[in-house]
Amino acid sequence: MKFKWNWKKEWTLPAFLILLGMAAGGALLVQDWKGSSLPSDQGLCRPLAGETALEEELEVQSLFGTQRLPVTVEAQRLTKEEIREKLPEIAKELELSIAGKNPSLDQVQEPLLLPEELEGWPVSITWRVEEGGPVCEDGTLNQQNLSKEGVLTELTAQLQWEEEILIWPIYVRVFPPERSQEEAFLESLKEAVEQESMHSQYEPQLSLPKEAGGVALKWSRRMDFRGILVGILGILGAFLQILSKRQEKEKQEQKKRSQMEMDYPELVSKLKLYMEAGLTCRAAWMKIAGDYQEKRKTGQTECRHIYEEMLKTGFEMQSGVGELKAYERFAERCRVPCYKKLVGLLTQNLRKGNRGLGELLETEMWQAFENRKALARRQGEEAGTKLLLPMIGMLGVVMVIVIAPALMSMQM
């Protein structure tokens, strides 16, 4: 059994959208896959001295699964003299930043912020806090058994920038809370990355650790699957295009059928009139089609689909197609039940003669007029249904206009 594939013109744009979406999605997937891979030595290129540090979001694979870890690739180091000049300024900025929601460090009532590094500076900070003091390890406050005058506690911050160290008296040291096995692994992983960063700070690449906490690591950049999304959008666009075309075509077909049904009584009446005047069925057909063609040329009427089909049938009969065959083709093109019935009457006339055809056409004409009235009523009901929602909206507006003044007067 052979299947024949018929390509339709309206499939061209949807097919193009699918191919375009799949091609773009595939290209993005390949690009993101290449960008997510790292060299064989698992290293990242370090920025040159003076440049801004880079933020890389990497994925690490271990026995705990795949975790995402942001890694900062810092720039090269500065001179010792510049570091010594900057450390006191950084310490003063740090002293202002740890207050958090408190108005000042002299009036601490909210938890303190104890960073291990200060944003914008490559400085590691170590905190020391008095044992049993009012400031806890994580920056929260132990406010029980405190006097109204408050308790002053001395803190020490050790700022280290490369080999230079500055001891600055302020408030706090933070100890990590109890963590799960996976959280402990992540902490050791961060420490391993920081250690590797310090060891390779003079090298052009930031070396990534191959193990942390006794667990083997495998690094890669995070891959973005946006190519799949683009491909899905292309398929969705093609589907919507096909659906829109089909709906538009169905609306046009429905409008065409409705117009044909409205023109049916008039056509039957004309055929009956001309055939009673002595014309043959073919002559009456050609007369009706010819009158319509003349009116179309002079702009006296708009396009009527049923008369266009009658013109095609007339051209077929003039080109040699048999009258019976031409009527059958006319019924196939119209695809409206009433015209199939009319063609049945005409073909019966050709086979058996004109006896009784006038009475049949007259009966069909009156029945067609009744059907036309029913069709007009149905279309009116559909139009009324479409206007129901706007009318409800207008009713709501009127009710608001009427009720709102009454409610306002009651409140006054």
Secondary structure, 3 states (H helix, E strand, C coil): CCCCCCCCHHHHHHHHHHHHHHHHHHHHHHHHHHHHCCCCCCEEECCCCCCCCEEEEEEEEECCEEEEEEEEECCCCCCHHHHHHHHHHHHHHHHHHCCCCCCECCECCCCCCCCCECCCCCCEEEEECCCCCCECCCCCECCCCCCCCCCCCCEEEEEEECCEEEEEEECCCCCCCCCCHHHHHHHHHHHHHHHHHHHCCCCCEEECCCEECCEECEEEECCCCHHHHHHHHHHHHHHHHHHHHHHHHHHHHHHHHHHHHHHHHHHHHHHHHHHHCCCCHHHHHHHHHHHHHHHHHHCCCCCCHHHHHHHHHHHHHHCCCCHHHHHHHHHHHHCCHHHHHHHHHHHHHHHHCCCCHHHHHHHHHHHHHHHHHHHHHHHHHHHHHHCHHHHHHHHHHHHHHHHHHHHHHHHC
